[in-house]
Amino acid sequence: MLGSMLDIESLTQQAIRRQLAAMPNKLYLIRLIHSVERKPAPAKRLWTAEELARDRVVHSLRGDNRLGFNVYLWPYAEGRNAGYILLDLDHARPHVLEDMRIHGHEPCVVLETSPGHLQAWVRVSTTPLEPALATTLGRILAERYGGDRASTDWRHLGRLAGFSNLKPATWRSWVLRLRSTLSMLSGSWPLTSDFRNFERVLGTGSSSRDRSRRPYLDLLFSRPAPLGQS
């Protein structure tokens, strides 16, 4: 029994390390939310990647998971977004990940939270983003790839790999890491919506603050080069 628990904790530890290595950040916020009561545990703490992968921390989080708490993660940047956009692909279309790769939006981390349900983290910036900009980018990506539009706010929590995804009626599955890579948003898809609508949402103009937003919009709305070209 003890040996089996240690094996599971070792696998969880490996999954955590691989996920965080692919989405580096100085600090991560961990939230525990009860699967039945839907209430978060009162304690909130910020962790480094090294701290989260320590034996005692993994052991503690697995204990909370066994008590009915799902384990959630958010790359922390105080009052801003750390540069990572979460796409909640509850009913992922076939080949959606390949579609994202072709159009320059390859996720740095993809998790399978239950059969057919994916979460994808897309890195759009190496520096923190304003909340309004991050939320808008999340909505654009969700619209393009069939993500849950209700899960696009700038600080939406994602799952931490290696733990059980607990649901009511004692149903559970593992949160599996399907892939991880140090990728970053690099291109886009053909314009499918009126670009000016998004300019109005973000209030883009001539100020230095507005100009700083423009590269992200250009990446999202520029036409990708044909395959095999750059």
FENSUL-V289766 format. One record per residue. N is the residue number from 0. RES is the residue in one small letter. PHI is phi in whole degrees, 0 to 359 (none if undefined). OMEGA is omega in degrees with one decimal (* if undefined). NEAR is the number of other C-alpha atoms within 10 Angstrom. Layout:
n,res,phi,omega,near
N,RES,PHI,OMEGA,NEAR
N,RES,PHI,OMEGA,NEAR
//
This chain:
n,res,phi,omega,near
0,m,none,179.9,6
1,l,297,179.6,7
2,g,298,179.5,8
3,s,295,178.9,9
4,m,297,179.3,12
5,l,295,177.7,13
6,d,297,179.7,12
7,i,297,179.6,16
8,e,294,177.2,20
9,s,295,177.6,17
10,l,294,176.9,15
11,t,298,179.3,24
12,q,300,177.9,21
13,q,296,-179.3,14
14,a,297,178.8,20
15,i,298,-178.3,21
16,r,300,-178.0,17
17,r,290,178.2,18
18,q,295,-175.4,23
19,l,288,176.4,22
20,a,295,-178.4,16
21,a,273,177.5,18
22,m,225,-174.1,22
23,p,297,177.2,17
24,n,200,-178.8,18
25,k,294,-176.6,12
26,l,223,177.1,20
27,y,230,174.8,20
28,l,267,176.5,16
29,i,251,175.4,23
30,r,240,175.3,23
31,l,251,-179.0,21
32,i,236,-175.8,19
33,h,291,-173.4,19
34,s,290,-178.4,19
35,v,260,-176.8,14
36,e,283,-179.0,10
37,r,61,178.6,11
38,k,254,178.3,11
39,p,284,171.5,14
40,a,295,-174.2,12
41,p,295,-175.6,8
42,a,282,172.8,8
43,k,233,-178.6,11
44,r,214,175.5,9
45,l,261,-176.6,16
46,w,229,166.3,17
47,t,275,177.6,15
48,a,299,179.9,19
49,e,296,-179.6,11
50,e,295,-177.6,13
51,l,296,-177.2,20
52,a,268,179.8,21
53,r,290,-176.0,12
54,d,306,-175.0,13
55,r,293,179.5,12
56,v,289,177.7,14
57,v,299,179.7,20
58,h,299,-179.5,19
59,s,294,-179.2,11
60,l,294,177.1,20
61,r,293,175.0,22
62,g,297,176.4,12
63,d,296,178.8,17
64,n,298,178.5,20
65,r,293,179.4,13
66,l,277,175.0,11
67,g,108,-179.2,21
68,f,264,170.3,27
69,n,278,-173.0,25
70,v,252,-176.8,26
71,y,241,-175.1,17
72,l,228,170.3,16
73,w,215,174.5,22
74,p,297,-167.9,26
75,y,268,175.1,21
76,a,214,-178.4,18
77,e,57,-176.2,9
78,g,270,179.4,12
79,r,230,176.0,17
80,n,269,-174.1,25
81,a,285,-179.6,28
82,g,106,179.8,23
83,y,245,177.7,30
84,i,251,179.0,28
85,l,265,172.9,30
86,l,251,178.6,26
87,d,263,-176.3,26
88,l,260,-175.5,23
89,d,298,179.0,17
90,h,230,-172.8,13
91,a,298,174.9,16
92,r,288,174.7,13
93,p,302,175.5,9
94,h,68,-178.3,9
95,v,297,-179.0,13
96,l,291,176.3,17
97,e,294,177.2,12
98,d,299,178.5,15
99,m,296,-179.9,20
100,r,297,-177.6,17
101,i,300,-175.6,17
102,h,265,173.7,22
103,g,80,-178.9,20
104,h,241,-177.7,25
105,e,299,179.1,24
106,p,292,173.1,28
107,c,278,178.0,22
108,v,218,173.1,24
109,v,234,178.2,23
110,l,244,170.4,25
111,e,259,-175.9,22
112,t,275,172.5,28
113,s,194,-176.8,17
114,p,306,178.6,12
115,g,83,-178.6,12
116,h,245,-175.7,13
117,l,241,167.0,22
118,q,237,-178.4,24
119,a,236,174.0,24
120,w,261,178.5,23
121,v,247,178.3,24
122,r,272,-177.0,24
123,v,250,-176.9,23
124,s,200,174.7,17
125,t,267,177.0,12
126,t,234,-177.2,11
127,p,300,-178.9,17
128,l,247,172.9,21
129,e,296,-179.8,14
130,p,306,-177.7,16
131,a,296,179.9,15
132,l,293,-179.8,20
133,a,298,179.0,26
134,t,296,180.0,20
135,t,295,177.0,18
136,l,299,177.4,22
137,g,298,179.5,26
138,r,293,179.6,21
139,i,297,-179.7,19
140,l,295,178.7,22
141,a,296,179.0,21
142,e,296,-176.8,12
143,r,290,-171.5,12
144,y,249,175.9,17
145,g,76,178.3,16
146,g,279,178.7,25
147,d,286,-177.2,18
148,r,289,177.8,16
149,a,281,-176.9,10
150,s,243,-174.4,19
151,t,248,-180.0,23
152,d,293,-168.5,20
153,w,295,-179.7,25
154,r,235,-179.5,21
155,h,290,-178.8,19
156,l,281,172.8,18
157,g,242,-179.2,23
158,r,283,170.4,21
159,l,260,-174.1,25
160,a,295,173.2,29
161,g,96,-179.3,25
162,f,245,177.2,29
163,s,284,171.7,24
164,n,267,-173.6,23
165,l,267,177.8,23
166,k,232,175.4,15
167,p,302,179.9,10
168,a,64,174.0,7
169,t,62,178.7,9
170,w,281,178.1,9
171,r,208,171.4,14
172,s,212,178.7,14
173,w,276,170.7,16
174,v,273,-173.1,24
175,l,258,173.0,22
176,r,273,-179.9,20
177,l,277,177.7,15
178,r,200,174.6,15
179,s,208,-179.1,19
180,t,203,179.1,15
181,l,279,-179.1,13
182,s,256,179.5,18
183,m,215,-179.9,20
184,l,308,-174.3,21
185,s,225,-177.4,16
186,g,201,-179.5,22
187,s,192,-179.5,22
188,w,248,175.8,19
189,p,301,-178.3,11
190,l,302,-179.2,11
191,t,246,-180.0,8
192,s,227,178.1,10
193,d,292,-176.9,9
194,f,303,-176.5,12
195,r,293,176.1,11
196,n,299,-178.9,10
197,f,285,174.5,15
198,e,298,179.2,15
199,r,293,179.4,10
200,v,301,-177.0,11
201,l,274,-179.2,16
202,g,67,-176.0,13
203,t,294,-179.1,18
204,g,206,-173.6,13
205,s,256,-178.1,9
206,s,288,179.5,8
207,s,297,178.2,9
208,r,295,179.2,10
209,d,293,-179.8,13
210,r,296,-179.6,11
211,s,293,179.8,13
212,r,279,-169.1,18
213,r,299,-178.8,15
214,p,304,-179.5,11
215,y,291,177.2,17
216,l,292,178.4,20
217,d,298,178.5,13
218,l,296,-177.0,19
219,l,287,-171.7,24
220,f,249,178.0,19
221,s,285,178.4,14
222,r,282,179.3,14
223,p,288,175.0,18
224,a,290,175.0,14
225,p,304,-179.4,9
226,l,303,-179.2,8
227,g,91,178.3,5
228,q,239,178.4,6
229,s,221,*,7
//
